[in-house]
Amino acid sequence: MTQLLTGKEPAQAIKDEVAERINALNKRVGLATVLVGDDPASEVYVRMKHKAAATVGMYTYDHHIPGDTPQDEVEDLVRGLNADPAVDGILVQLPLPDGLDPDAVIDLIEPGKDADGLHPHSLGLVVLERSGGAVPATPQGIMRMLDYYDIETEGKLAVIIGRSRLVGRPMGLLLNHKSANATVVFAHSRTRDLPAITRQADILIVAAGRPGLVTADGVKPGAVVVDVGINRVDEKLVGDVDFESISEVASAITPVPGGVGPMTIASLLLNTVVLAESRIAAGT
Ligand code: NAD
């Protein structure tokens, strides 16, 4: 029987931990979100993040600004949040509308408030396997999920499809860490004969944003398949893998929706409280 790796239970375990840590701080913990434009999917994600924050006693500050806001005004907003003592974490919802430079905006976030773990400083700490910064929320959530379901990574061959700043690349780094000890292969849009590569994976993480990219013939019997993709097809949310056929061969698989998504949100909250604790400890 294929095991269904749902995100609900491990995400709740993280949220319970976050609520306890907020309680112990005796201080308001605040997460500011920046949403530029009216992308419906982004609006849904931001709303879900606010809702989840409320359940753990975290304050949220909602900055929803028009899609034609110029780059310098978006940057000024981030500078203001950097300086605001009520804000412990800043999340800029990606993607930004065309014409805005997301790297320039992300790079401006004070690393000590980088709730999504996307600032070069946060990512540098991940490269070096050092603690002290926020860890990108989606890959962190996936690591937590593997741990929750007792999925061994040591010595396993992990194939990651995707090499984005947000998901694929940090995912591979976390699995490569000495704390996980997987052997990691990155596949991407220029990879030749993708099924031949993915068929070798003990753990297959798919983060391409291409519905139906992986089918059963690209999956080794008994593999663990983590589907990160979120795609809207005929008004339905689907992942990047063909869930039905792969369920016949994989030992475990995440559903979409209800798999990685809740883990991403819970990890964002965890990052925010960790950053708040660090600021309190540093007296800033
Ligand atoms: P991205 O577009 O930045 O990166 C996609 C990556 O996939 C690229 O590195 C590209 O090389 C690779 N790719 C594209 N087409 C490919 C192909 N045909 N074969 C092999 N590789 C291919 O996207 P992203 O921000 O990394 O997000 C990926 C997906 O994950 C999207 O569907 C996004 O909505 C979803 N996502 C989900 C969560 C969640 O919480 N579940 C969080 C973040 C992103």
Boltz pocket constraint, residues with backbone or C-beta under 6 A from the ligand:
constraints:
  - pocket:
      binder: B
      contacts: [[A, 138], [A, 161], [A, 162], [A, 163], [A, 164], [A, 165], [A, 166], [A, 167], [A, 168], [A, 187], [A, 188], [A, 189], [A, 190], [A, 191], [A, 194], [A, 206], [A, 207], [A, 208], [A, 209], [A, 210], [A, 213], [A, 227], [A, 228], [A, 229], [A, 230], [A, 231], [A, 260], [A, 261], [A, 262], [A, 264], [A, 265]]
      max_distance: 6.0
